[in-house]
Amino acid sequence: MAERNRTRDLLASPLGFAVHWGLPILFMLAVIGVSHPAKTLVWFAALVWMGGACFRNARRCGRRHCCWTGSFFLLMTLPVLAHGYGVVTLGAEGWKWLGLSTGIGIVVITAITERHGK
């Protein structure tokens, strides 16, 4: 059973990772120097894409962290939209802080949930 689930894990193949998480991250990095609304829309779409991929992966293979990271990616769309549309001001370095918060958050969530088993 565990082997069957491993083969269904989108993270098990480089292509699966690239399509579901690598490309969205690349797009987010590619628009760092771009202004709103393009940056906001790309970041929003990338976070929704990655969150959806996490939920899909959780359903396919049962990885616990996927439920948590999927929720976190979707939750991060809120400060991205709020900062992008000026509802919340995070300063000149706001996008950097959003990116760092997202990256660190995903690493911490994954480490904690994977540590406690699948």
C-alpha positions in Angstrom: 0.0 0.0 0.0 2.8 2.5 0.9 4.6 1.8 -2.4 1.4 2.3 -4.4 0.9 5.7 -2.6 4.5 6.6 -3.3 4.0 6.1 -7.0 1.0 8.4 -6.9 2.9 11.1 -5.1 3.4 14.1 -7.3 6.6 14.9 -5.5 8.0 11.5 -6.4 9.0 12.6 -9.8 11.0 15.7 -11.0 8.4 16.4 -13.6 5.6 16.3 -11.1 7.4 18.7 -8.8 8.4 21.0 -11.7 4.8 21.3 -13.1 3.0 21.6 -9.8 5.4 23.7 -7.7 8.6 24.5 -9.6 7.0 26.5 -12.4 4.7 28.6 -10.1 7.7 29.4 -7.9 9.7 30.4 -11.1 6.9 32.6 -12.2 6.7 34.3 -8.8 10.4 35.0 -9.0 10.2 36.2 -12.6 7.9 39.0 -11.7 9.8 40.4 -8.7 10.7 43.5 -10.7 7.2 43.9 -12.2 4.7 46.3 -10.7 1.1 45.8 -9.6 -1.3 44.4 -10.9 0.8 41.9 -12.9 2.9 40.8 -9.9 -0.2 40.5 -7.6 -2.1 38.4 -10.2 0.9 36.1 -10.9 1.6 35.6 -7.2 -2.1 35.0 -6.5 -2.4 32.5 -9.4 0.8 30.7 -8.4 -0.3 30.3 -4.8 -3.7 29.0 -5.8 -2.1 26.6 -8.3 0.3 25.3 -5.7 -2.4 25.0 -3.0 -4.6 23.1 -5.4 -1.7 20.8 -6.3 -1.1 20.1 -2.6 -4.7 19.2 -2.0 -4.6 17.0 -5.1 -1.5 15.3 -3.9 -3.0 14.7 -0.4 -5.9 13.0 -2.1 -3.7 10.9 -4.4 -1.1 9.7 -1.9 -2.3 10.7 1.6 0.6 12.9 2.6 -0.4 14.7 5.7 1.7 17.8 5.0 -0.1 18.3 1.7 -3.3 19.2 3.6 -1.5 21.8 5.7 0.6 23.3 2.9 -2.3 23.4 0.6 -4.2 25.4 3.2 -1.2 27.6 3.9 -0.7 28.4 0.2 -4.3 29.5 -0.1 -4.2 31.5 3.1 -1.1 33.4 1.8 -3.2 34.7 -1.1 -4.9 37.0 1.4 -1.9 39.1 2.4 -0.7 39.0 -1.2 -3.9 40.5 -2.5 -4.1 42.9 0.5 -0.5 44.2 -0.1 -0.9 44.2 -3.9 -4.1 46.2 -3.8 -2.8 48.6 -1.1 -5.3 47.4 1.6 -2.3 46.7 3.8 1.0 48.4 3.5 4.0 46.2 4.1 6.5 48.8 3.1 9.0 48.8 0.2 10.2 45.3 1.1 6.7 43.9 1.3 7.0 41.4 -1.5 10.3 40.2 -0.1 8.6 39.6 3.3 5.6 37.8 1.7 8.0 35.6 -0.3 10.1 34.8 2.8 7.0 34.1 4.9 5.6 31.8 2.3 8.9 29.9 1.8 9.7 29.6 5.5 6.1 28.7 6.4 6.1 25.8 3.9 9.4 24.5 5.1 8.3 24.6 8.8 4.9 23.1 8.1 6.4 20.3 6.1 9.1 19.6 8.7 6.6 19.4 11.5 4.0 17.3 9.8 6.4 14.9 8.1 8.2 14.4 11.4 5.0 13.1 12.9 4.5 10.6 10.2 2.6 10.4 6.9 
